[in-house]
Amino acid sequence: MSNLITVIINGQPVEVEKRSYSFQEVITLAFGSYNDSQKSYTMVSTRKNDDGEKHKISYSLGDQIKMKDGMRINVDSTNRS
């Protein structure tokens, strides 16, 4: 049995292992690298609960994100000034 699931990161399907990921690991999945000295990041996930209702969670540095099949994650970056 495969331990891979598909999540949607910034509108693109990405196959990942079903496990928890650090905030930095998800940023790297979204943008290919993580650079907090020059960029600031925000992250929000959306998924349906077991009862079918949408559930949104905001994440920040230090958080662990438990990946679930079909989860949608939007990651934004802004340049620090």
C-alpha positions as CSV (number, residue, x, y, z in Angstrom):
1,M,0.0,0.0,0.0
2,S,1.3,3.4,-1.0
3,N,2.0,6.0,1.6
4,L,1.7,8.8,-0.9
5,I,-1.3,11.2,-1.1
6,T,-2.1,14.2,-3.4
7,V,-2.4,17.7,-1.9
8,I,-3.0,20.9,-3.9
9,I,-0.4,23.5,-3.2
10,N,-1.0,26.9,-4.9
11,G,-3.4,25.3,-7.3
12,Q,-1.0,22.5,-8.4
13,P,-1.3,18.8,-7.4
14,V,1.7,17.6,-5.4
15,E,2.3,14.0,-4.3
16,V,3.7,13.8,-0.8
17,E,4.1,11.3,2.0
18,K,1.2,11.1,4.4
19,R,2.9,12.6,7.5
20,S,3.4,15.9,9.2
21,Y,5.5,18.6,7.5
22,S,7.1,21.6,9.0
23,F,6.1,25.1,7.9
24,Q,9.5,25.4,6.1
25,E,9.0,22.1,4.3
26,V,5.7,23.2,2.9
27,I,7.2,26.5,1.8
28,T,9.9,24.5,0.0
29,L,7.2,22.3,-1.7
30,A,5.5,25.5,-2.9
31,F,8.5,27.5,-4.0
32,G,11.4,25.2,-4.3
33,S,13.3,26.9,-1.4
34,Y,12.8,28.7,1.9
35,N,14.5,32.0,2.6
36,D,13.2,33.8,5.6
37,S,16.0,36.4,5.6
38,Q,14.5,38.1,2.4
39,K,10.9,36.9,2.4
40,S,7.9,36.6,4.7
41,Y,5.5,33.8,4.2
42,T,1.8,33.1,5.0
43,M,0.0,29.8,4.6
44,V,-3.6,28.8,4.8
45,S,-5.0,25.3,4.2
46,T,-8.6,24.3,3.3
47,R,-10.1,20.9,3.6
48,K,-13.5,19.3,4.2
49,N,-14.3,17.8,7.6
50,D,-15.8,14.4,7.9
51,D,-19.2,16.1,7.9
52,G,-18.5,17.8,4.5
53,E,-18.0,21.4,5.8
54,K,-14.9,23.4,4.7
55,H,-12.3,24.0,7.4
56,K,-9.6,26.7,7.1
57,I,-6.4,26.8,9.2
58,S,-3.7,29.5,9.1
59,Y,-0.1,28.4,9.8
60,S,3.0,30.2,10.8
61,L,6.7,29.5,11.5
62,G,7.1,26.6,14.0
63,D,3.8,24.9,13.1
64,Q,3.5,21.3,11.9
65,I,1.1,20.6,9.0
66,K,-0.5,17.2,9.0
67,M,-1.0,16.4,5.3
68,K,-4.3,14.8,4.3
69,D,-5.4,13.6,0.9
70,G,-7.1,16.4,-1.1
71,M,-6.0,19.1,1.3
72,R,-5.6,22.6,-0.4
73,I,-2.8,24.8,0.7
74,N,-2.2,28.4,-0.4
75,V,1.2,29.8,0.3
76,D,2.1,33.5,-0.3
77,S,5.5,35.2,-0.1
78,T,6.3,38.9,0.2
79,N,9.7,40.6,0.0
80,R,10.9,42.0,3.3
81,S,11.9,45.6,3.2
